[in-house]
Amino acid sequence: MSFRSINQKYLEPAAQTVMILGIISLCQPWSEILHMYGATISLVGLIGFIIAIHIPREEPADEGHQS
């Protein structure tokens, strides 16, 4: 398994999940600590996502089809 496939399968969804958790932590009224760090959590997810999407996706293997 190459780094590109790991990035596509795990890192991009993880960064999206971190962004969503940051937004949820900003909107929840129960924990002041989560509310204080919600913007930081969202920012970390956003930076991670920007880095992850700039790694080129793995191209499917050509199975010998020539035009």
Secondary structure per residue as TSV (DSSP state, phi and psi in degrees):
chain	resnum	aa	ss	phi	psi
A	1	M	-	360.0	125.4
A	2	S	-	-86.5	166.7
A	3	F	H	-62.3	-35.6
A	4	R	H	-63.2	-41.7
A	5	S	H	-70.8	-35.4
A	6	I	H	-64.5	-41.7
A	7	N	I	-60.6	-47.2
A	8	Q	I	-67.4	-36.9
A	9	K	I	-85.5	-35.1
A	10	Y	I	-118.3	-45.8
A	11	L	I	-72.8	-42.7
A	12	E	H	-61.8	-49.5
A	13	P	H	-63.6	-33.0
A	14	A	H	-65.8	-41.4
A	15	A	H	-65.3	-39.1
A	16	Q	H	-64.2	-40.3
A	17	T	H	-64.8	-40.1
A	18	V	H	-63.8	-40.8
A	19	M	H	-61.7	-44.2
A	20	I	H	-64.6	-42.0
A	21	L	H	-63.7	-34.9
A	22	G	H	-64.6	-41.4
A	23	I	H	-66.8	-42.2
A	24	I	H	-63.1	-41.0
A	25	S	H	-67.7	-27.3
A	26	L	H	-71.2	-31.2
A	27	C	H	-93.0	-12.8
A	28	Q	-	-81.9	145.1
A	29	P	S	-99.7	3.5
A	30	W	S	-92.8	-36.0
A	31	S	-	-118.7	117.9
A	32	E	H	-68.8	-33.7
A	33	I	H	-65.2	-44.2
A	34	L	H	-62.5	-39.0
A	35	H	H	-65.9	-38.1
A	36	M	H	-65.9	-37.4
A	37	Y	H	-100.7	7.3
A	38	G	H	-60.8	-42.4
A	39	A	H	-66.9	-37.6
A	40	T	H	-66.0	-41.7
A	41	I	H	-62.1	-44.7
A	42	S	H	-62.5	-40.9
A	43	L	H	-65.7	-41.1
A	44	V	H	-62.5	-43.1
A	45	G	H	-63.5	-40.1
A	46	L	H	-65.2	-44.5
A	47	I	H	-64.6	-42.4
A	48	G	H	-62.1	-39.3
A	49	F	H	-68.0	-41.1
A	50	I	H	-61.8	-41.9
A	51	I	H	-66.0	-43.1
A	52	A	H	-65.8	-38.4
A	53	I	H	-77.1	-13.9
A	54	H	T	-87.0	-3.6
A	55	I	S	-87.0	122.7
A	56	P	-	-59.9	143.7
A	57	R	-	-70.9	153.8
A	58	E	-	-72.9	129.3
A	59	E	-	-81.7	142.4
A	60	P	-	-64.8	145.5
A	61	A	-	-70.0	134.1
A	62	D	-	-80.5	123.9
A	63	E	-	-92.1	36.2
A	64	G	S	85.5	12.2
A	65	H	-	-80.6	117.1
A	66	Q	-	-115.2	140.3
A	67	S	-	-96.8	360.0
